[in-house]
Amino acid sequence: MAAAIPGPPVALARRTRAYADVLILILCGAALSYALTNALLMPLLPRIESTLRISAGSAVWIVTAAALSAGLTTPVLARWGDGAGRKRALVFALAALAVGSLVCALATSFWLLVAGRVLQGFAGVGLPMYMRIMRDEMPEARRNFGLGLVQASNWLGMGIGGLVAGYVATRTSGFTSVFWINFAVATTVLVAVLVVVPRSGDGHRVALDIPGALLLAAATASGLIALSQGGTWGWTSASTLVLLIVAVVGSAAFVAVERTSPSPIIDLKVLAMPAAWGPILTAGIGIVGYFGAGIGVATYIQMPLAAGGMAKDPLQAAVLLIPLDCAIFVAAPLVAYLATHAIRPGYSMVVGALLMALGTGGLLWENTSIVMITVLMGVIGFGFGLTFVALTIEGTNGVPKEHVGSVIGVSIVVVNVLITLSGAVLASCVSAHSVRLGNAEVPTRAAFTSFWLFCMICSVITAGLAAAYVVVSNRRPPDIHLTEP
């Protein structure tokens, strides 16, 4: 009987709290460095367009390139990292982030900048590796705290990046300085990871499923490109329809291949577990509420007064986003504390999604007062923090540890798809509700209220998915053979 129920691993028993705190701090730095990649870039896109003399449509590819790269590579690299290579996968992610930032900082052409962004997208595998390393290196109580703090650092990086980019936009005439900041942060964290994070001593080599990887890449790339360009090409155009068909057929073929593969990229049996699909779906739909608050509000308040906006500059827009990210940072340790005191994180997912629905619904009701918008941003941020951190804890602790990376990798793909879809919805709202001011078409307030209505509906759906996940997982008896030894 003693052999059937082993005690904590020796490796965990030897870890001190000081070591765990240092490891958490380093992984927080890694999460923040990746979050900066988009946060530093978004407010400066108009400047990049004028500096490189490219159109707004071309500038979209600067953003899309990293999302495509992350969506294509994260599941494959995460599966590799689920074996003995999880530290190597994290080192690879940070090295790719540093090199990609350096390429962007030195870029003098559009295509060189896109190439750097593709390299930055490879760093998407870092997030699954943070989760897996903490699963291996920490006891559950400390792990929950670490998971919450790392996720909070990821979203806090969004706010910090926006402030820095806003400052750069008002104090300089170029855009390359933000990529030098990216390079410095990524390089510093890379050195810390090399020194502190231990190599795996109990891992195993994982054979990569090449046919599955190619099918997943084709399906993901086709879907993301169709969603990001459908508004420009036309949703019924031949190009959009062909890409959507390729995405659907590729996904079906991928599932068929994975069912028979001896070493699947994504184990469909694990993915069918409530602990996997519940958090993945909640993450995907829930991200829309955060996206709507962030990009929607930041864009709206910079619109001219004549179009119903507030005529604020990029730095003022970044300051308005601070409550959103600070509220996430406050919610993260709260979820971890509740998780260690017998209150399931799943319940926090439900409450958080309802708060997001309340906040985005509030933007429909009142969007002319800076004070009210600030309060609503805090409500949305706190709700998102509860939801996203809770689902991270549920997903990391609830699946077999050898599949943590691949499950989180799938959630990243879903998140990227939903963010891209949200961008397409926003573009459609802007196209439907615009006025001509001078020589330019400018979106009106109605464009953003339509978008916030969409975000509120997605938040309500998230609450329903989270509630369904809690009910199903409470009814399912624990699988003893799947628990961590």
N, C-alpha and C positions, 0 to 999 in steps of 0.2 A: 504493500500500500504506500509506503514511503517513497518507493521508486516511481509510482504512478503519479504522485503529486509532488514534483520537485520544488525546491525553494527557489529564491531569487538567484539569478546567475551570479557567479563569482565576480564577473566583470562589473556588474552593477553594484555589488556589495562593496567593492573597493573604491567606488567613486565617492569623492567628498562633495559636500554642498558647495564649497568654494570652486571646485572644478566644474560642477554643473552650472554655476552662475557665470563663470568665464565662457563656457561653451555657449550658453544662451546668449550672452552679450555678442559673441562673434557671429552667431547665426542671425541675430537681429541686424547686425551690420551688413551681412550678406543680403538679407531680404530688403533692407533699405536701399542698398546699392542698385539692386535690380529695379526697384520701384522708381528710382530716379530716371531710368532710361526714357520713359514716356512723359513723366511729370515735367522734366526739364525741357522737353521738346515742344509740347503742345502749344504753349503761349507764343512760341517763336515761329510758328509755321508761316504767318504772313511775311515775316522778315526773311525767312529762307526763300520764299517765293520770289521776292524782289531782288535778293542778293544773287540767286542763281538764275534768275529770269525764267522761271517756270510757271506753269499755270496752276490754279488751285487743284484741278483734277490730278495733275502730276504730283503735287505735294501730298496728296492722300496716300500715294504709294510709299512715301517715307515712313508713314505711320503703319500702313498695312504690311510692309516688308517684315517688320519685327514680329507682328502678330502671326503672319504666315509661317515664318521661320520657327517660332515657338510652337505653333500648332502642329507642324510637321515633325519636329525633332523631339519634343518633350516625351511623348509616350515611349518612343524607342530608347532614348537615352535613360529614361527612368527605369525601364525594364532591365537595361544593362546595370544600372546602379543598384537595383534590388538584389543583385548578387554581391560578390566580393568587391565590386567597384564603386560603392556609393561615395567614398571619399574622393576617388578619382573623378567620379561624375561631377561632384561639387567643385573640385579644382578646375575641371574642364569648363564648367559653366562660368566661373569667375574669370578664368583666363580669356574665354571668348568675349565676355563683357568688357574686359580691359582692352583687348585688341580691337574689338569693334568700336569702342569709344575713341581709341586713338585714330582709327581710320576716319571716323566722322569728324574728329577735331582737325584733321589735316585735309579734309575733303575740299576740293575746289570745283567739283562738278556734281551734277545730280546723281549720276550712276555710281560714283564713288561713295556718296553719302548713303545711297540705298544699300550698297555692299556692306558698309559698316553697320547699318541697321539690321541686316540679315545676321551678321555675326553676333550682335547684341541679343537677337532673338534666341540664339542657342542657349543663352543663360536661363531660359525658362525651366530647364531641368533642375535648377537649384532648389526651387520650392519643394518638390517631392523629396529631395535629398535632405532638406532641413528636417522634414517630418520623420523620415526614416532614421536619421542619425539620433534624434531625440528618443525615438521609440527604442533604439538599441542601447543608448548610453545612460538613460535616466530612469529612476523608479517613477511609477505612475503619477504620484502627487506632484513631484517636481516637473514631470513631463508636461502635465496639463498647463501649469503656469508658463512653461517655456513655449508651448505651442501657441498659447494666447498672445504672449508678448511678441513672438516672431511674426505672427499674422498682423498684430497691431503695428509693428515697425514697418511692415510692407505698406500699409495704408498711410501711416504717418509720413513715409517717404514721399507719397503723392503730394501731401500738403507742403512739405519742406521744398520739394522740387518746384512746385508752382510758385512759391515765394521767391526762390532764387531766380527762376526764369523771369518772373515779373520784374525783379530788380535789374537783371541783365538787360531786359527790354527797355527799361527807362534810363539806363546809364551807359549803354554801349550802342554801337551801330552794327555789330556783327552778331553771329550766333555760335561761333565755334567754342567760346569760353565755357559753355555749359557742358560740352563733351569733354573738355579737359577736367572739369570737376568730376564727371563720371569716371574718367580714367584714374584719377587720384584715389577716389573712394574704393573702386573695384580692386585696384592694385594693393591697397592697404589691407583690405579684408582678405585677399588671396594669400598674402604673407601670413596673416594670423591663422587662417585655416590650415596652411601647410605646417605650422608649428604646433598647434593645439589639438586639432581634430584627430582622433586616433584612426588608424587603419582597422578595417574589419578583420577579426580573427576567426569568425565562424561562418563567413559567407561562402558562396559557391559560385562558380562560373555559370553564366546564363547564355545559352546559345540563342542568337537573335533569329527571329523568324523573318527572313528577307522578303518572301512573297507577301506576308502580312504587312510588313513595314511599307512596302511599295503601294499596296492597295490603300492602306490608311492614309499615306501621304497624298495619293491621287484624290481620294474622297474629301479629305480635309481641305486641300488647296482649292479644289473646284468649288466647294461650298463657300469658303471664305471669299474667294474672288467674286463669285456670283452675288453674294450678299453685299459686298463693298462697292461693286460697280453696277449693280442692277438699276439703281436710280439714275445713273448716267447713261447707260446703254439702253435702258427700257426693260421693264420686268418681263415683257413678252417678246423681247428681241431674241433672235436665233442664238446669239452668243450666251446670253443669260440662261436660256432654257437648256442649251447643250451642257453647260457647266453644272446646272442643277441635276440633270439626268445622270451625268457622270458621278456626281456626289452620291446620289441615291444608289445607283448600281454598284459603285465602288464600295459603299458601306455594306451592302448586302453580300458582296463577294468577300469582303473582309471578315464578316461574321462567319461565313461558310468555311473559310480557310482556318480561322482561329479554332473552330470546333474540332478540327482534326489535327491541328498542329501539336507536335510533342512538346514544343516550347513556345506557347503563344505569347505575343506581346501583351495581350490583355486576356487573362483567364476569365472566360465568360461565366464560369461557375461562381467565382469570387465576386464578379461584377453584379451577379444576380442577388447577392446578399443584401438585406435591407441596410446594413451598415455601410455599404458601398453606394448603392443607387440613390438612397435617400439624400445623403449629403451632396452627391454630385448634382442631382436635379435642383436641389435647393440653392446650391452655389450658382448654377447657371442662370436660373430665373432671378434670384436675389440680386445678382450683380447689376441688373438693369436699373433697380432703384438707386443704387449708388451712382451709376453712370448718369442717370437722369439728373440727379442732384448736382453732380460735379460738372460735367461738360454742358449740361443744359443751362444751369444757373450762370456759370462762368461766361457762356456765350451771350446769354440774354442781357445781362447787366452791361455788356460792352456795346450793345446796339444803340444807335442814335435815338435821341429823345423823340424825333419826328416819327420813328417807327414803333414807339411805345417802350423803348429800352431805357437805360439809365445813364448811358454815355460814360461809363467808367473805363479807366485804363487797365492794362493787364495786371499791374501790381495790386490795384484795388480789388480786382476780381480774385486774385490769389489770396488776399487777406480775408475775403468773404468766405473762402473755402476752409479756413483754419478750423472753425467749429466742427465741420464735417469730419475732418481727420482726427482732431483732438478727442471728439466723442468716441470714435472707434478705439483710440488708445486707452480711454477710461473704461470702456466696456470689456476689453480683453481680459484684464486680471479679475474682473468681477465674474465672468463666465468660468475662469479657471478656479476661483475660490468656491463657487457654487458646485462645480463638478467634483471637488474633493470633499464636499459636505453633503453627499448623498442626494443632490438635486441634479437630475440628468441634464446634460447639455441640450438634449433634444427639446426640452421645454423652452429653453432660451431661444432656440431657433424660431419657435412659433411666436413668442412675444416680440422678438426682434423684427420679424417680417411684418407683424401688425403695426409696429411703430414706424417702419418704413412706409407702409401704406398711409398711415396718418400724416406723416411728413410730406409725402408727395401730393397727397390730397390737399394738404394745407396750402401748397404752392398754387393750386388751382383757385383756391379761395382768396388768398392774399399774396400778391407778388409785386406790390408797388412800394412796400416799406422795407428798407434795409434792415431795420431791427427785427421785423417779423421773419424775413428771409433768413436772417442769422439764426434765430431760434429754431426754425424749421430744419435748417441744415444740421443743427445739433441733434435734433430728434432723429433725422434720417441716419446720421452717422452713428448714433448710439444703437439704433435698431440694427443697422448693418453690422456693427461690431459684435453684438450679441449673436446674430445669425451666423456670420461667417466664421467666427472663432469657435462657436459651438459645433458647427458641422465639421470643422477641421479636427477637433478633439474626437468627435464621434467616428469620423472616417479613419483616423489614424489608429485609434485604440480598438476599433471594432472589426478590422479585417486582419487576416494572418500577416505577420510582419514582413514576410518575404514578398508580399504583394502591395505593400503600402505605396511604394513609389509609382507603380503602374496605375493604381486606382487614383491617386492624386494627379497623375499625368492625364488621365481621362478627364478629370474635373477641369483641368486647365484648358483642354481642347474645348469642352463645353462652354466654359467661361468666355474664351476667345470668340467662339461662334456667336454667343448671345451679345457680346459687346459689339461685334460687327453688325449683327442684325439691328441692334439699338441705333447704331450710327446710320444705318440705312433708313430706319424709321424717322430719325431726326431730319435726315436730308429730305425725305418725302414731305414731312411737315413743313419744312422751310420752303420747299418748292411750291407747296400748295398755298402758303400764306406769306407772300412777299409783296413789297411795293417798290416802285422805282424812285430812288432819291438821286438826282443828278444822273450820272451815267451808270449807276450800280443798282442791282436788285438787292434789297435789304429785307430780311425776315421781320415779320411783325410779332407782337406779343401773342397773337393767336397761334402762331407756329409752336411756341414753347408750351402754351397751355395744352395744346393737343398732345404734345410729346409727354408732358407730365401726367396726363390722363392715362396714356399707355403705360408709363412707369408705375402708376398706382395700381392698375389692373395686374401687372406682373408681380407686384408686392403682395397683393391679395392671393394670387396663385401660389406664391412662395409659402405663405402662411398655411394654405391648404395642403401643399406637399409636405411641409414640415409636420403638420398634425397627423397626416396619414402615415408618415414614417414612424412617428412615436407610437401610434396605435399598433402598426404591424410589428415593429421591433419589440414591443412589450409583450405581444402574444407569442412571439417565437422563442422557444426555449434556447438557452445558450448552447453553442456547439463546443463541447469540451476539447475536441481535438483541434479546434482552430485557435484556442487561446494561447497567449504567449507563455512559454515555459518559465 
